[in-house]
Amino acid sequence: MTFSLPVPAEANDLLNRDPLAVTLGIVLDQQITLEKAFTSPWVLAQRLGHEPTAVEIAEFDPEALVAIFSEPPALHRFPKAMAARVQEVCRVIAEEYDGDAAALWRDAATGAQLYQRILALPGFGKQKAQIFVALLGKLYDVRPEGWREAAGGYGEEGSHRSVADIVDAESLAKVRAYKKQVKAEARAAKES
């Protein structure tokens, strides 16, 4: 399976060939639409004039990176905070995985190990780590033993809970309906 998100074809192409772009898309996927989050790595590459490496972003001047993230249209609703987060994640990839984002998952022996590696990234909590494991398994064919269990409910086939399940407009609508339902249940629980 490949990325087929409702984003420009060039953004999907980048996600399909560049593990760092996928990683940055997941990093940015909070408090903005998933379309924006997964288009932003492609827009970043356009603004830089090339596809950046993790080492390049890790070593980038922080203020210059914020300026690139802030340029209209901003790459995220919170460009300063997310530029810093992207740089922190890239520093981990540069230092612990020799700058190779795919090394984060390439030799993970089990789903649990993959989950722990992802959870250790700056800004990743349980849910975001599980979604990334599910995305890697469903869309990138990264399937170490136990990956579905490590992804929790996001790993279930046909769950339509996250970006890992989006392959067309219908699946996008199902994911949005699921997220809306979860928010409504959380709000109801808070009010009671």
VMD Tcl script that draws the C-alpha trace (Angstrom):
set ca {
  {0.00 0.00 0.00}
  {1.14 3.55 -0.59}
  {0.17 6.98 0.60}
  {-2.93 8.25 -1.11}
  {-3.88 11.14 1.13}
  {-6.05 14.02 -0.09}
  {-2.97 16.18 -0.63}
  {-1.08 17.22 -3.80}
  {0.31 14.23 -5.71}
  {3.84 15.56 -5.15}
  {3.32 15.46 -1.38}
  {2.15 11.83 -1.56}
  {5.12 10.99 -3.79}
  {7.50 12.48 -1.21}
  {5.82 10.52 1.60}
  {6.13 7.32 -0.43}
  {9.86 7.69 -1.03}
  {11.22 9.64 1.95}
  {11.07 8.17 5.47}
  {12.00 11.55 6.96}
  {8.98 13.18 5.29}
  {6.70 10.55 6.83}
  {8.27 11.10 10.23}
  {7.88 14.87 9.97}
  {4.27 14.48 8.84}
  {3.52 12.49 12.00}
  {5.39 15.03 14.15}
  {3.32 17.86 12.68}
  {0.01 15.97 12.89}
  {-1.45 17.72 15.90}
  {-3.79 20.67 16.19}
  {-3.96 21.03 12.40}
  {-5.63 19.01 9.68}
  {-3.85 15.87 8.59}
  {-3.80 17.28 5.06}
  {-1.76 20.24 6.32}
  {0.51 18.06 8.45}
  {1.36 15.66 5.63}
  {1.72 18.38 3.00}
  {4.11 20.45 5.13}
  {7.19 18.20 4.55}
  {6.75 18.75 0.80}
  {6.28 22.51 1.29}
  {9.40 22.57 3.49}
  {11.37 20.86 0.71}
  {10.07 23.43 -1.79}
  {11.10 26.31 0.46}
  {14.58 24.85 0.94}
  {14.94 24.04 -2.76}
  {15.68 20.36 -2.02}
  {14.58 17.47 0.16}
  {16.29 18.03 3.52}
  {18.07 15.39 5.54}
  {17.65 14.85 9.26}
  {21.23 16.01 9.82}
  {20.61 19.20 7.84}
  {17.52 20.06 9.87}
  {19.24 19.08 13.13}
  {22.07 21.52 12.38}
  {19.86 24.27 10.91}
  {19.96 27.68 12.55}
  {16.88 27.55 14.84}
  {15.77 31.11 14.06}
  {16.10 30.53 10.32}
  {14.06 27.33 10.62}
  {11.33 29.21 12.49}
  {11.32 31.82 9.72}
  {10.86 29.07 7.11}
  {8.05 27.48 9.14}
  {6.40 30.89 9.65}
  {6.48 32.02 6.03}
  {2.88 32.31 4.78}
  {1.21 29.96 4.61}
  {2.82 28.73 7.83}
  {3.74 25.06 7.94}
  {1.84 24.66 11.21}
  {-0.59 26.56 13.38}
  {2.27 26.96 15.89}
  {5.29 27.44 13.62}
  {7.83 28.35 16.31}
  {7.01 25.42 18.60}
  {6.75 22.92 15.75}
  {9.95 24.07 14.06}
  {11.68 23.39 17.38}
  {9.95 20.00 17.72}
  {10.93 18.98 14.18}
  {14.51 20.01 14.91}
  {14.51 18.00 18.18}
  {13.25 14.88 16.39}
  {15.83 15.34 13.63}
  {18.58 15.65 16.25}
  {17.57 12.29 17.71}
  {17.54 10.74 14.24}
  {20.93 12.31 13.47}
  {22.53 11.22 16.74}
  {20.94 7.83 17.38}
  {20.18 6.61 13.84}
  {23.06 8.11 11.81}
  {20.67 10.58 10.19}
  {18.61 7.79 8.61}
  {14.92 8.09 9.57}
  {14.22 4.58 8.25}
  {16.76 3.19 10.72}
  {14.23 4.11 13.40}
  {12.15 1.15 12.22}
  {14.28 -0.87 9.79}
  {15.84 -3.27 12.28}
  {13.21 -3.20 15.02}
  {12.91 -6.88 15.97}
  {9.43 -6.61 17.45}
  {6.44 -4.32 17.42}
  {7.13 -3.53 21.06}
  {10.67 -2.42 20.24}
  {9.40 -0.30 17.34}
  {6.82 1.29 19.62}
  {9.46 2.07 22.28}
  {11.79 3.67 19.73}
  {9.01 5.90 18.47}
  {7.75 6.70 21.95}
  {11.26 7.91 22.83}
  {11.08 10.65 20.16}
  {10.48 14.20 21.46}
  {6.79 15.03 21.58}
  {5.54 11.48 21.11}
  {3.06 10.10 23.61}
  {1.32 6.75 23.62}
  {-1.34 7.64 21.05}
  {1.01 9.30 18.55}
  {3.47 6.41 18.86}
  {0.71 3.86 18.28}
  {-0.55 5.77 15.24}
  {2.97 5.87 13.79}
  {3.42 2.12 14.33}
  {0.07 1.54 12.60}
  {0.99 3.85 9.73}
  {4.33 2.09 9.25}
  {2.65 -1.31 9.26}
  {-0.28 -0.46 7.04}
  {1.28 1.97 4.55}
  {5.03 1.26 4.66}
  {4.89 -2.54 5.18}
  {6.99 -2.28 8.36}
  {5.63 -5.29 10.19}
  {7.88 -6.74 12.87}
  {6.27 -9.44 14.97}
  {3.61 -7.92 17.23}
  {3.29 -4.63 15.36}
  {-0.52 -4.68 15.40}
  {-0.56 -5.24 19.16}
  {1.97 -2.43 19.64}
  {-0.27 -0.13 17.59}
  {-3.25 -0.89 19.83}
  {-6.64 -0.20 18.23}
  {-4.91 1.75 15.46}
  {-3.38 -1.49 14.21}
  {-6.69 -3.24 13.68}
  {-7.54 -3.93 10.07}
  {-10.27 -1.60 8.83}
  {-10.33 0.38 12.08}
  {-10.53 3.80 10.37}
  {-9.09 5.55 13.41}
  {-6.10 7.43 12.02}
  {-4.08 8.56 9.04}
  {-2.83 4.95 8.79}
  {-6.26 3.97 7.43}
  {-6.75 6.66 4.81}
  {-6.60 5.41 1.26}
  {-9.43 7.38 -0.37}
  {-12.16 9.94 0.29}
  {-14.44 7.34 1.89}
  {-11.82 6.19 4.39}
  {-10.96 9.82 5.18}
  {-14.63 10.45 6.00}
  {-14.67 7.39 8.27}
  {-11.54 8.55 10.12}
  {-13.02 12.02 10.58}
  {-16.28 10.50 11.88}
  {-14.32 8.36 14.35}
  {-12.35 11.37 15.64}
  {-15.56 13.39 15.98}
  {-17.15 10.56 17.98}
  {-14.12 10.28 20.29}
  {-14.19 14.02 20.96}
  {-17.93 13.94 21.68}
  {-17.49 11.02 24.10}
  {-14.63 12.81 25.87}
  {-16.70 15.98 26.17}
  {-19.68 14.01 27.53}
  {-17.48 12.24 30.07}
  {-16.03 15.54 31.20}
  {-19.47 17.08 31.65}
  {-20.84 14.20 33.70}
}
mol new
graphics top color blue
foreach p $ca { graphics top sphere $p radius 0.5 }
foreach p [lrange $ca 0 end-1] q [lrange $ca 1 end] { graphics top cylinder $p $q radius 0.2 }
display resetview
